[in-house]
Amino acid sequence: MGNTKHTGPIKLPKTPDPQHWVSPIPFGLGKVKPKHIRDTMKVVIENRDNLPYAYRILTQGVCDGCALGVSGLYDQTLAGPHLCTTRLNVLRLNTMPAISENVLHADIEELRKMDSTELRKLGRIPYPLSRKPGEKKFRRISWDEALNKIAGKIKSIDPKQLAFFLTARGITNEVYYTAAKFARFIGTNNIDNASRICHSPSKTALKRSLGIGASSCNYKDWIGTDVLIFWGSVAANNQPVSTKYMYAAKRKGTKIICINPYKEPAMDGYWVPSIPESALFGTKIADDVYQVNIGGDIAFMNGIIKHWFEMEEKHPGSAINHEFVSRHANGYEELKVHIEEQSWEQLEQSSGVSKERMLEFAQLLANSNSGVFVWSMGLTQHRFGTDNISQVANLAILRGFIGKEHCGVMPIRGHSGVQGSGEMGADPFVLPGGDFEPENIKRMEKVWGFDIPKWQGDIVGVSLENALLPEDRERKLKVFYTSGGNFLETMPDPEFMEKCLSNVDIRVHQDIILNTSTLVDAKEEVIVLPAQTRYEQRGGGTSTSTERMVYFSPEIQGPRIEEARCEWEIYVDLAARIKPDMKHLMTFNEAQEIRDEIAVANPNYDGIQHLKKRGDVFQWGGAWLCEGGNCPTEDGKANLIPIELPELRKPDGHFYVTTRRGKQFNSMIYSEKDPFNAADRYDVLINEEDAKELGIADQEAIVVYNQFGTFQGRAKYADTRRGNISVYWPEGNVLLQKGIYEQFAGIPEYNIGVVVEKADTFNAKKDIQYLEKRIDDLEQEIS
């Protein structure tokens, strides 16, 4: 932890600087780019029935989009108002009226004809619903009936047969904490959250490398650092407000580097709508792009370190910060031996980057006095995600880019508040204030006043797979209670996920809207509970940003869905029905009581109890974690960890595929066109040379397939590393293998080997022997 406090927002320069302009043509006319003014007008029209309430949400509430932490229209990084299209897109979730009864109670098959975008636009869930097998429509039920059924079922099963999940959909720390306490109160550790499928490896890796579980620095550290590196992250698309910070960094002389298989147009140039100069002429963001293979990041980083060791042989002290390493790090010699054993041929082949290009990057970092490493799902969503992040930590440790201004490691969060989910204990491996280990269990038992189950809970993917276990198995999932989320669209192999969901006895969907998973049958009953948004939460709520800022978001006056209930209140009510004789241990009457308890349960959050009005905020851990190089590990030192290269061999003509995001928020799609490259949802981004070798023309129909699924789309020529293709998520999830989880953090694998063919060739040669042969090759070479 650190003692230095965040110093608050700084001002942008007022004079323009043409050297950073994308184009002298105003507003980027004729270019493929987001149409911010048009999109804003669409949002105004969409919310025209509730404009005063929408305005209050934007100006009084904490953003429920990404986790940059904008409170009202202001943040702690830059002075002036901030507003982005991601926040505007999700605004309608908070202002729309209830679904009309004639639609809500239509035949279930009519609802199933709709995709999640169409279901979302129907409106809010108005009251509790039930549907049993064979019933063609949802039936309205009372809250008492719904909660009594859920409570009765939970009491009848082994707690190991129960699992909870909480998404990042505007959920507050108060809700995460209450759910985490509730799960343990009724005897289960099967509780998980949305970070499992995005940033769980970040926390796991940072814990073992630095002893921390969050970003070590702030967004302010971007502005003025020598080099800012985005690794497997398209912040301009997923966290648009961050482009304002990038603009400020460029004006301070910061070099911005992107490392990604695809040269992302969004990181090449961006028109920041709230900065007049950038809105007119755009801002060049990336100074350079290193196009690595999908999964080639470990080899690329090993190459950087190998160059550093070779530079040190010639000129000691030219690449590695020996003073920092000797005082604050373990494992230097072990890492050196490990790196020296790896050949340049091996590193070039795995990374897809030449030795010479790796040297350029190694020298850039070696000549920089400060640097911030930012990453997202391009690094985490692998079967070796934790190793990827420990490699980033290795680079930062070797250069001493830890625990001081303009330096640090930052897993950039794409969802408001999800940073707090694990810190509140809504995680099978975590309790508030620490990991799920004996000392912390004893501490939390004293705080809560009841025994915590000692067995290890399952991650959500395993819990869902457990629905298919035989009836007599101890962990056979019988009740699945999910607050938001849609596993048909976020997990690999959607058909398999549907099978899992339909094999649960009772499935509870606590949400504000319907999605496709809500409509899947259950063995006994599907129960739908209408939840309130964070802006409706009685007593307000808090959320934790990427940079560990804990913001207070007040309850905002406006229209209400009459029967929707605050989510923490639902858990409290249910606890009283399951264990009435112990309900006094699980009772909160006001949100303030939850914040008071959080401050005791998680010492880092001592201060949350004082957040009571709009604009209140504090940052746990100070400006920089590991300040001065002192890490919260057993010996106070960082750990350099030798990382093995993952196996990435593939035959000629085969490709690695990764998933990417377009104009969407999580799995909620807001446009069929990607605003940065004009691709639609079924376009496959492929290198032009690769495509031409296969005789595939731009926009020609193609088939992408492997042993797990088949995806039919169109080729779109793109500036991507040869041998690598991208498909949009969740449409491309049919290609992904189920049941593959990273060994340390449990994140699913979202990258896989595939064959690409012209559609007419695929269909003409659809004989069994042909397809089996190609798939056999894939299994032998890539598994």
C-alpha positions in Angstrom: 0.0 0.0 0.0 1.1 3.6 -0.4 1.0 6.8 1.6 0.9 9.3 -1.2 -2.6 10.6 -1.9 -4.1 11.2 -5.4 -3.8 14.9 -6.2 -7.0 15.3 -8.1 -7.8 16.3 -11.7 -5.5 18.3 -13.9 -6.3 20.7 -16.8 -5.9 20.0 -20.5 -3.8 22.4 -22.6 -5.9 25.0 -24.4 -3.7 25.6 -27.5 -4.0 23.1 -30.4 -1.1 21.0 -31.6 -1.4 20.0 -35.3 1.4 17.4 -35.1 -1.1 15.0 -33.5 -4.0 15.6 -36.0 -5.3 12.6 -37.9 -6.6 14.7 -40.8 -7.0 18.4 -41.7 -10.5 17.6 -42.9 -12.9 18.7 -40.2 -14.8 15.9 -38.3 -13.1 13.2 -40.2 -15.6 13.5 -43.1 -15.4 10.4 -45.4 -13.5 8.3 -42.8 -14.8 5.2 -41.0 -15.2 6.4 -37.5 -17.8 6.7 -34.7 -20.5 9.3 -35.4 -20.7 10.8 -31.9 -23.1 13.6 -32.7 -25.5 11.3 -34.6 -25.2 8.6 -31.8 -25.9 11.2 -29.1 -29.0 12.4 -30.9 -30.2 8.8 -31.2 -29.9 8.4 -27.5 -31.8 11.6 -26.9 -34.6 10.4 -29.1 -34.5 6.9 -27.4 -34.9 8.5 -24.0 -37.4 11.2 -25.0 -40.1 9.8 -22.8 -37.9 10.2 -19.7 -35.4 13.0 -20.6 -35.4 14.8 -17.2 -34.6 11.5 -15.4 -32.0 10.6 -18.0 -30.3 14.0 -17.4 -30.2 13.5 -13.7 -28.7 10.1 -14.1 -25.9 11.5 -16.3 -25.2 14.5 -14.1 -25.7 13.0 -10.6 -24.9 9.3 -10.9 -21.7 7.3 -11.2 -21.3 5.9 -14.7 -22.6 2.3 -15.0 -20.6 1.7 -18.1 -16.9 1.1 -18.0 -14.8 1.3 -14.8 -13.0 4.6 -15.5 -15.1 6.1 -12.7 -16.9 9.1 -13.9 -19.1 10.6 -11.2 -21.8 12.8 -12.8 -19.8 14.3 -15.7 -16.5 14.6 -13.8 -13.6 12.3 -12.7 -10.4 12.5 -10.8 -8.1 12.6 -13.8 -8.9 15.6 -16.0 -10.9 18.7 -15.3 -13.9 19.3 -17.4 -17.0 17.2 -18.4 -16.7 13.7 -19.7 -19.3 11.7 -21.5 -19.0 8.8 -23.9 -21.2 6.7 -26.2 -20.8 3.6 -24.0 -22.5 5.4 -21.1 -25.1 6.8 -23.4 -25.8 3.4 -24.9 -26.6 1.8 -21.6 -28.6 4.8 -20.4 -31.9 3.4 -21.8 -31.6 0.4 -19.4 -32.3 2.8 -16.6 -35.0 5.0 -18.1 -37.2 2.6 -20.1 -40.7 1.6 -18.9 -41.9 -1.9 -18.1 -42.5 -4.5 -20.8 -46.1 -4.4 -21.8 -48.1 -7.3 -20.4 -49.3 -8.6 -23.8 -45.7 -9.0 -24.9 -44.4 -10.3 -21.6 -47.1 -13.0 -21.4 -47.0 -14.0 -25.1 -46.2 -17.5 -26.1 -42.7 -18.4 -25.1 -41.9 -19.4 -28.7 -42.6 -15.9 -29.9 -40.2 -14.5 -27.3 -37.6 -17.1 -28.4 -37.7 -15.7 -31.9 -36.1 -12.5 -30.6 -32.4 -12.1 -30.0 -31.1 -10.4 -26.9 -31.0 -6.9 -28.5 -34.7 -7.2 -29.3 -35.5 -8.6 -25.9 -33.6 -5.7 -24.2 -35.6 -3.1 -26.1 -38.9 -4.6 -24.9 -38.4 -2.8 -21.5 -37.9 -3.6 -17.9 -39.1 -6.7 -16.0 -42.2 -5.4 -14.1 -42.9 -8.0 -11.5 -41.9 -11.6 -10.4 -42.5 -14.3 -13.0 -42.6 -18.0 -13.1 -42.6 -20.6 -15.9 -42.6 -24.4 -15.4 -41.9 -27.1 -18.0 -44.7 -27.4 -20.5 -46.0 -23.9 -19.7 -46.2 -21.8 -22.8 -46.1 -18.4 -21.0 -44.6 -16.6 -18.1 -47.0 -16.4 -15.2 -47.1 -13.4 -12.8 -46.4 -14.4 -9.2 -46.1 -12.4 -6.0 -42.8 -11.7 -4.3 -43.8 -13.9 -1.4 -44.6 -16.8 -3.7 -41.3 -16.4 -5.5 -39.1 -16.1 -2.5 -40.8 -18.9 -0.6 -40.3 -21.2 -3.5 -36.7 -20.3 -3.8 -36.2 -20.6 0.0 -38.0 -24.0 0.1 -35.9 -25.4 -2.6 -32.6 -24.2 -1.1 -33.5 -25.7 2.2 -34.2 -29.1 0.6 -30.8 -29.5 -1.1 -27.1 -29.8 -0.1 -25.5 -26.2 -0.1 -22.9 -27.6 -2.5 -25.8 -28.0 -5.0 -26.4 -24.3 -5.1 -24.5 -21.6 -7.0 -24.7 -17.8 -7.3 -23.4 -15.5 -10.0 -23.3 -11.7 -10.2 -22.7 -9.9 -13.4 -21.2 -6.4 -13.6 -24.4 -4.8 -14.8 -24.4 -1.6 -12.6 -24.1 -3.7 -9.5 -22.9 -1.9 -6.4 -20.4 -2.9 -3.7 -23.3 -3.1 -1.3 -25.0 -5.8 -3.4 -21.8 -7.7 -4.0 -21.0 -7.7 -0.3 -24.5 -8.7 0.7 -24.6 -11.6 -1.8 -21.2 -12.8 -0.7 -22.3 -12.8 3.0 -25.6 -14.4 2.1 -24.0 -17.3 0.2 -21.8 -18.2 3.2 -24.7 -17.6 5.6 -26.8 -20.3 3.9 -23.7 -22.6 3.6 -22.3 -22.4 0.1 -19.0 -21.1 -1.4 -20.3 -21.5 -4.9 -20.5 -17.7 -5.7 -18.8 -16.1 -8.6 -18.8 -12.8 -10.6 -18.2 -11.4 -14.1 -14.5 -10.9 -13.6 -14.1 -14.7 -13.9 -14.5 -14.4 -17.7 -12.5 -11.2 -18.1 -9.8 -10.2 -15.6 -9.5 -13.1 -13.1 -6.0 -13.8 -14.3 -5.0 -10.2 -13.7 -5.7 -10.5 -10.0 -4.1 -13.9 -9.7 -0.9 -12.9 -11.5 -0.5 -9.6 -9.7 -1.0 -11.4 -6.4 1.8 -13.8 -7.0 4.1 -11.3 -8.7 3.5 -8.2 -6.5 1.2 -9.2 -3.7 -1.6 -6.9 -5.0 -4.9 -7.6 -6.7 -5.6 -4.3 -8.5 -4.1 -1.6 -10.6 -0.9 -0.3 -9.0 -1.3 3.2 -10.4 -3.8 5.8 -11.7 -5.0 7.2 -15.0 -3.2 10.4 -14.1 0.1 8.4 -14.4 -0.6 8.0 -18.1 -0.2 11.7 -18.6 3.5 12.4 -18.6 4.9 8.9 -18.5 7.6 8.2 -21.1 5.8 5.2 -22.6 2.2 4.0 -22.3 1.7 0.4 -23.5 -1.7 -1.1 -24.4 -1.4 -4.9 -24.5 -4.4 -6.8 -26.0 -6.6 -3.8 -25.1 -8.7 -1.6 -27.4 -9.4 1.1 -24.8 -10.7 3.6 -27.4 -13.5 1.1 -28.2 -14.2 -0.4 -24.8 -13.4 2.6 -22.5 -14.0 5.6 -24.8 -13.4 8.3 -22.1 -9.9 7.0 -21.9 -9.1 8.6 -25.2 -9.2 11.9 -23.4 -6.5 10.7 -21.1 -4.5 9.5 -24.2 -4.9 12.9 -25.8 -3.5 14.5 -22.6 -0.7 12.0 -22.5 0.3 12.8 -26.2 0.3 16.5 -25.4 2.8 15.7 -22.6 5.1 13.8 -24.9 4.2 10.3 -24.0 4.8 7.6 -26.5 1.8 5.2 -26.9 2.5 1.6 -28.0 -0.1 -1.0 -29.0 0.6 -4.7 -28.9 -2.1 -6.7 -30.7 -2.4 -9.1 -33.6 -4.8 -6.6 -35.4 -3.8 -3.0 -36.0 -6.8 -1.5 -34.4 -8.2 1.6 -36.2 -9.6 2.9 -32.9 -6.0 3.1 -31.5 -4.6 4.6 -34.7 -6.7 7.7 -34.6 -9.7 8.9 -32.6 -11.9 11.9 -32.6 -12.5 12.8 -28.9 -15.9 14.6 -28.9 -15.3 16.6 -25.7 -12.1 18.2 -27.0 -12.8 20.7 -29.8 -9.4 20.2 -31.4 -9.7 16.4 -31.5 -13.4 16.5 -32.4 -12.5 18.5 -35.5 -9.2 17.0 -36.6 -8.8 13.7 -34.7 -5.9 12.6 -32.5 -3.2 10.2 -33.6 -2.9 7.8 -30.6 -0.5 4.9 -31.3 3.1 5.8 -32.1 3.8 2.2 -33.0 2.1 -1.2 -33.2 3.7 -4.6 -32.6 1.6 -7.3 -34.2 2.1 -10.5 -32.2 0.5 -13.8 -32.9 -2.6 -14.7 -30.9 -1.0 -16.3 -27.8 2.5 -15.1 -28.7 2.8 -12.4 -26.0 4.9 -14.6 -23.6 7.5 -15.2 -26.4 7.5 -11.6 -27.3 8.1 -10.5 -23.7 10.8 -13.2 -23.2 12.4 -11.8 -26.3 12.4 -8.3 -24.7 14.0 -9.6 -21.6 16.5 -11.7 -23.6 17.6 -8.5 -25.4 17.9 -6.7 -22.0 20.2 -9.4 -20.7 22.3 -9.2 -23.9 22.4 -5.4 -23.6 23.6 -5.8 -20.0 26.4 -8.0 -21.1 27.8 -5.2 -23.3 26.9 -2.2 -21.1 25.9 -3.1 -17.5 23.0 -0.9 -16.3 21.8 -0.1 -19.8 18.6 -2.0 -19.6 17.8 -3.3 -16.1 17.3 -1.2 -13.0 19.6 -3.2 -10.8 19.2 -1.0 -7.8 15.4 -1.7 -7.8 15.8 -5.4 -8.5 18.4 -6.0 -5.9 16.5 -4.2 -3.2 12.9 -5.1 -4.1 12.8 -8.3 -6.2 13.4 -12.1 -5.9 14.2 -14.5 -8.7 16.5 -12.5 -10.9 19.1 -15.2 -11.4 16.5 -17.9 -12.0 14.8 -15.7 -14.6 18.1 -15.0 -16.3 19.0 -18.7 -16.7 15.5 -19.5 -18.0 15.6 -16.8 -20.6 19.1 -17.6 -21.8 17.9 -21.2 -22.6 15.4 -20.0 -25.1 16.5 -19.6 -28.7 15.7 -16.6 -30.9 14.3 -18.9 -33.5 11.8 -20.2 -30.9 10.9 -16.8 -29.7 10.4 -15.4 -33.2 8.3 -18.3 -34.3 6.0 -18.2 -31.3 5.6 -14.4 -31.1 5.4 -13.8 -34.8 7.7 -10.8 -34.3 11.3 -10.6 -35.6 14.3 -10.3 -33.3 15.0 -6.8 -34.7 11.5 -5.6 -33.9 11.8 -7.0 -30.4 15.1 -5.1 -30.0 13.3 -1.8 -31.0 10.8 -2.3 -28.2 13.5 -3.5 -25.7 15.5 -0.3 -26.4 12.4 1.9 -26.1 11.7 0.6 -22.6 15.3 0.6 -21.6 15.7 4.3 -22.6 12.5 5.2 -20.7 12.6 6.5 -17.2 8.9 5.7 -16.6 6.3 3.5 -18.1 2.7 2.2 -17.6 1.5 -1.1 -18.8 -2.2 -1.4 -19.5 -3.9 -4.7 -20.6 -7.2 -6.3 -21.1 -8.7 -9.5 -22.4 -6.2 -9.9 -25.2 -3.9 -11.1 -22.5 -6.3 -12.6 -20.0 -8.6 -14.8 -22.0 -6.1 -17.6 -22.6 -5.5 -20.9 -21.0 -2.2 -19.2 -19.9 -3.7 -15.9 -18.9 -2.1 -15.7 -15.5 1.4 -16.4 -17.0 0.7 -13.6 -19.6 0.2 -11.0 -16.8 3.1 -12.3 -14.7 5.2 -11.6 -17.8 4.0 -8.0 -17.8 4.9 -7.7 -14.2 8.4 -9.1 -15.0 9.0 -6.3 -17.4 7.8 -3.7 -14.9 9.9 -5.1 -12.1 13.1 -5.3 -14.2 12.7 -1.7 -15.2 11.6 -0.5 -11.7 8.3 0.8 -13.1 6.4 0.1 -9.9 5.3 2.2 -6.9 6.0 5.7 -8.2 4.6 8.4 -10.3 4.0 7.7 -14.0 4.7 4.0 -13.5 2.7 0.9 -12.9 0.7 -2.0 -14.1 -3.0 -1.6 -14.9 -5.7 -4.2 -15.8 -8.2 -1.8 -17.4 -11.7 -2.8 -16.3 -14.5 -2.7 -18.9 -17.4 -2.7 -16.4 -18.3 -0.2 -13.7 -17.9 -1.7 -10.2 -16.6 -5.2 -11.2 -13.3 -4.3 -9.4 -15.2 -4.4 -6.2 -16.9 -7.8 -6.8 -14.0 -9.9 -5.5 -13.0 -7.3 -2.9 -16.5 -7.7 -1.4 -16.1 -11.5 -1.4 -18.4 -12.5 -4.3 -15.8 -15.0 -5.5 -15.1 -18.7 -4.6 -11.5 -18.0 -3.8 -12.0 -14.8 -1.8 -13.6 -13.4 1.3 -13.8 -9.6 2.1 -10.3 -8.4 3.0 -8.3 -11.4 1.8 -8.2 -14.8 0.2 -10.3 -17.9 1.2 -7.7 -19.2 3.6 -7.9 -20.2 7.3 -6.7 -17.0 8.9 -9.1 -14.8 6.9 -12.0 -17.3 7.4 -11.5 -17.0 11.2 -11.4 -13.3 11.0 -14.6 -13.1 8.9 -16.4 -15.5 11.1 -15.9 -13.1 14.0 -17.2 -10.2 11.8 -20.2 -12.1 10.6 -21.0 -14.1 13.7 -21.6 -17.4 11.9 -19.5 -20.3 10.6 -18.3 -20.1 7.0 -18.2 -23.4 5.1 -14.6 -24.6 4.8 -14.8 -26.4 1.4 -13.6 -24.7 -1.8 -16.3 -23.3 -4.0 -16.5 -23.8 -7.7 -16.0 -21.2 -10.5 -19.2 -20.5 -12.4 -18.3 -22.5 -15.5 -17.7 -25.6 -13.4 -20.9 -25.0 -11.4 -22.9 -24.9 -14.6 -21.2 -28.1 -15.9 -22.1 -29.7 -12.6 -25.8 -29.5 -13.7 -25.1 -32.5 -15.9 -23.7 -34.7 -13.1 -25.7 -37.7 -12.0 -28.4 -37.1 -9.4 -26.5 -38.8 -6.6 -23.4 -36.6 -6.9 -22.6 -34.2 -4.1 -22.1 -31.2 -6.3 -24.9 -31.8 -8.7 -26.2 -28.3 -9.4 -29.8 -28.0 -8.6 -30.4 -24.3 -8.0 -28.6 -21.6 -10.0 -29.2 -18.0 -8.9 -27.9 -15.4 -11.3 -28.0 -11.6 -10.9 -27.8 -10.6 -14.5 -25.6 -12.3 -17.0 -26.3 -14.4 -20.1 -24.2 -17.5 -20.4 -25.6 -18.4 -23.8 -23.7 -15.4 -25.1 -20.6 -15.1 -22.9 -19.3 -18.7 -22.6 -17.8 -21.0 -25.2 -20.1 -23.6 -26.9 -23.6 -22.0 -26.5 -25.4 -25.2 -27.2 -23.6 -26.9 -24.4 -24.4 -24.0 -22.1 -28.1 -24.2 -22.9 -28.0 -27.9 -22.0 -26.4 -27.0 -18.7 -29.0 -24.3 -17.9 -31.9 -26.5 -18.8 -30.7 -29.3 -16.5 -30.9 -27.2 -13.3 -34.0 -27.8 -11.1 -34.7 -24.2 -10.4 -33.1 -21.3 -12.1 -33.5 -17.7 -10.7 -32.9 -14.7 -12.9 -32.6 -11.5 -10.9 -32.4 -8.8 -13.5 -33.8 -5.6 -15.0 -34.4 -7.0 -18.5 -35.0 -10.3 -20.3 -32.3 -12.0 -22.3 -32.1 -15.3 -24.3 -31.0 -17.3 -21.3 -34.0 -16.2 -19.3 -36.2 -18.1 -21.8 -34.4 -21.5 -21.5 -36.4 -24.2 -19.7 -35.5 -25.5 -16.3 -36.4 -29.0 -14.9 -38.8 -27.6 -12.3 -39.2 -23.9 -12.7 -37.7 -20.6 -14.0 -38.2 -17.7 -11.6 -37.6 -14.1 -12.7 -37.1 -11.4 -10.1 -37.3 -7.7 -11.1 -34.3 -5.8 -9.8 -33.7 -2.1 -9.4 -30.8 -0.2 -11.1 -28.0 1.3 -9.0 -29.7 4.7 -9.4 -32.9 3.4 -7.7 -31.0 1.7 -4.8 -32.4 3.0 -1.5 -29.7 4.9 0.4 -27.5 5.0 -2.7 -24.6 2.8 -3.5 -20.9 2.7 -4.2 -18.7 1.3 -7.0 -14.9 0.8 -7.4 -13.1 2.0 -10.5 -10.1 0.5 -12.2 -7.8 2.8 -10.2 -9.3 1.8 -6.9 -11.5 4.9 -6.5 -14.6 4.1 -4.5 -17.4 6.5 -5.6 -20.7 7.2 -4.0 -23.7 7.2 -6.4 -26.9 8.6 -4.8 -30.4 7.4 -5.2 -31.8 9.5 -8.0 -35.4 10.8 -8.0 -37.4 9.5 -11.0 -40.0 7.0 -12.2 -39.8 3.5 -10.7 -40.8 0.0 -11.8 -43.3 -0.5 -9.0 -42.4 -4.1 -8.0 -38.7 -3.9 -8.7 -36.7 -4.3 -5.6 -33.2 -3.3 -4.5 -30.9 -6.3 -4.9 -29.3 -6.3 -1.5 -32.8 -6.2 0.0 -33.8 -9.4 -1.9 -30.8 -11.3 -0.5 -31.7 -10.1 3.1 -35.3 -11.1 2.7 -34.4 -14.5 1.3 -31.9 -15.2 4.1 -34.7 -14.6 6.7 -36.9 -17.2 4.9 -34.1 -19.8 4.8 -32.8 -19.4 8.3 -35.4 -17.5 10.3 -33.8 -18.3 13.7 -30.5 -16.7 12.5 -31.9 -13.8 10.4 -30.5 -11.2 12.9 -27.0 -12.1 11.6 -28.0 -11.3 8.0 -30.1 -8.2 8.5 -29.5 -4.8 6.9 -32.2 -2.1 7.1 -30.3 0.6 5.3 -27.5 0.8 2.7 -25.4 2.8 5.2 -25.4 -0.3 7.5 -23.8 -2.3 4.7 -21.1 0.3 4.2 -20.4 0.4 7.9 -19.8 -3.3 7.9 -17.7 -3.3 4.7 -15.3 -0.9 6.4 -14.7 -3.5 9.1 -14.8 -6.6 6.9 -12.3 -5.2 4.3 -9.8 -2.9 6.0 -8.8 -1.5 2.6 -12.3 0.0 2.4 -12.1 1.8 5.7 -13.5 5.1 4.4 -16.5 3.7 2.5 -18.6 4.4 5.6 -18.1 8.1 5.1 -19.4 8.2 1.5 -22.9 9.7 1.9 -23.5 12.3 -0.8 -23.0 12.9 -4.5 -19.4 13.4 -5.4 -18.0 11.6 -2.3 -15.0 9.4 -3.2 -11.9 7.9 -1.7 -9.1 5.8 -3.1 -8.0 2.7 -1.2 -4.3 1.9 -1.1 -3.2 5.5 -1.9 -2.0 6.8 -5.3 0.4 3.9 -5.9 0.4 0.4 -4.5 3.9 -1.0 -3.8 5.0 2.6 -3.2 8.8 2.8 -3.0 9.0 -0.8 -4.3 7.7 -2.3 -1.0 5.2 -5.0 -1.9 2.6 -6.6 0.4 4.2 -10.0 -0.1 5.5 -12.2 2.7 9.0 -10.7 2.5 8.0 -7.3 1.0 9.6 -8.1 -2.3 8.3 -8.6 -5.9 8.7 -12.0 -7.5 10.3 -12.4 -10.9 8.7 -15.6 -12.4 10.2 -17.6 -15.2 7.4 -18.3 -17.7 7.4 -21.2 -20.2 6.3 -20.7 -23.8 2.8 -22.1 -24.5 2.6 -24.7 -27.3 1.3 -22.9 -30.4 2.2 -25.1 -33.4 -0.3 -25.2 -36.3 -0.2 -26.7 -39.8 0.0 -24.6 -42.9 -3.4 -23.3 -43.9 -4.7 -23.4 -40.3 -5.3 -20.3 -38.3 -5.6 -19.1 -34.7 -8.9 -17.3 -34.0 -9.6 -14.8 -31.3 -12.8 -13.0 -30.5 -13.2 -9.2 -30.6 -15.8 -6.6 -29.7 -17.6 -4.1 -31.9 -20.2 -1.6 -30.9 -21.3 -3.4 -27.8 -21.2 -3.4 -24.0 -20.3 -6.8 -22.8 -22.6 -9.1 -24.8 -25.2 -6.3 -25.4 -24.9 -5.3 -29.1 -25.8 -1.7 -30.1 -25.0 -1.8 -33.8 -24.5 -4.5 -36.4 -21.6 -2.4 -37.8 -18.3 -1.9 -36.1 -17.8 1.9 -36.1 -14.0 1.7 -36.5 -13.7 -0.7 -39.5 -17.2 -1.0 -40.9 -17.2 -4.7 -40.4 -20.5 -6.4 -39.6 -21.1 -9.1 -36.9 -20.3 -12.0 -39.3 -17.2 -10.6 -40.9 -14.0 -12.5 -40.3 -10.9 -10.2 -40.1 -8.2 -11.9 -42.1 -4.8 -10.9 -43.6 -5.2 -10.2 -47.3 -2.2 -12.3 -48.2 -3.5 -15.3 -46.2 -6.9 -14.9 -47.9 -5.5 -14.7 -51.4 -3.4 -17.8 -50.9 -6.7 -19.6 -50.2 -8.3 -17.9 -53.2 -10.6 -15.9 -51.0 -11.7 -12.5 -52.2 -12.6 -9.6 -49.9 -16.3 -10.0 -48.7 -16.5 -13.5 -50.1 -18.5 -16.1 -48.2 -16.3 -18.3 -46.1 -16.6 -21.1 -43.5 -14.5 -21.2 -40.3 -14.6 -24.5 -38.6 -12.9 -26.9 -36.2 -13.9 -30.0 -34.1 -16.1 -27.9 -31.9 -18.2 -25.9 -34.3 -18.8 -24.1 -37.6 -19.0 -20.4 -38.3 -20.3 -19.1 -41.6 -19.4 -15.5 -42.5 -17.5 -13.3 -44.9 -13.8 -12.5 -45.3 -12.8 -9.0 -44.5 -9.3 -8.0 -45.5 -7.6 -6.5 -42.4 -4.2 -5.4 -41.2 -3.7 -8.4 -38.9 -0.8 -10.7 -38.3 -0.6 -13.5 -40.8 -2.0 -16.8 -39.5 -4.4 -15.0 -37.2 -8.1 -14.2 -37.7 -10.7 -12.5 -35.6 -14.5 -13.1 -35.2 -17.0 -11.1 -33.3 -18.1 -12.1 -29.8 -20.5 -13.7 -29.0 -21.3 -14.8 -32.5 -18.0 -16.6 -32.9 -18.4 -18.5 -29.6 -19.6 -21.6 -31.5 -15.9 -22.3 -32.4 -14.7 -22.3 -28.8 -14.1 -25.4 -26.8 -16.1 -25.9 -23.6 -14.6 -26.8 -20.3 -11.1 -25.4 -20.9 -10.2 -23.2 -17.9 -6.9 -21.5 -17.0 -5.3 -23.5 -14.2 -4.7 -20.6 -11.8 -7.7 -18.2 -12.3 -10.3 -20.4 -14.0 -11.0 -18.1 -17.0 -12.3 -19.9 -20.0 -10.1 -20.2 -23.1 -11.4 -17.8 -25.8 -8.8 -18.6 -28.5 -8.5 -21.7 -30.7 -7.2 -23.3 -33.9 -9.5 -23.3 -37.0 -9.6 -24.1 -40.7 -10.7 -21.4 -43.1 -12.3 -22.2 -46.5 -14.3 -20.7 -49.2 -17.9 -21.4 -48.6 -18.5 -23.1 -52.0 -15.4 -25.3 -51.5 -16.5 -26.3 -48.0 -20.0 -27.2 -49.2 -18.8 -29.0 -52.3 -16.4 -31.2 -50.3 -18.7 -31.9 -47.4 -18.0 -35.6 -47.4 -17.2 -37.2 -44.1 -13.6 -38.3 -44.9 -12.6 -34.8 -46.0 -13.9 -33.0 -42.9 -12.6 -35.7 -40.5 -9.1 -35.5 -42.0 -8.9 -31.7 -41.6 -10.2 -31.9 -38.0 -7.9 -34.8 -37.1 -5.0 -32.6 -38.3 -6.2 -29.8 -36.1 -6.5 -32.0 -33.0 -3.0 -33.5 -33.5 -1.2 -30.2 -34.1 -3.0 -27.7 -31.8 -4.3 -29.6 -28.8 
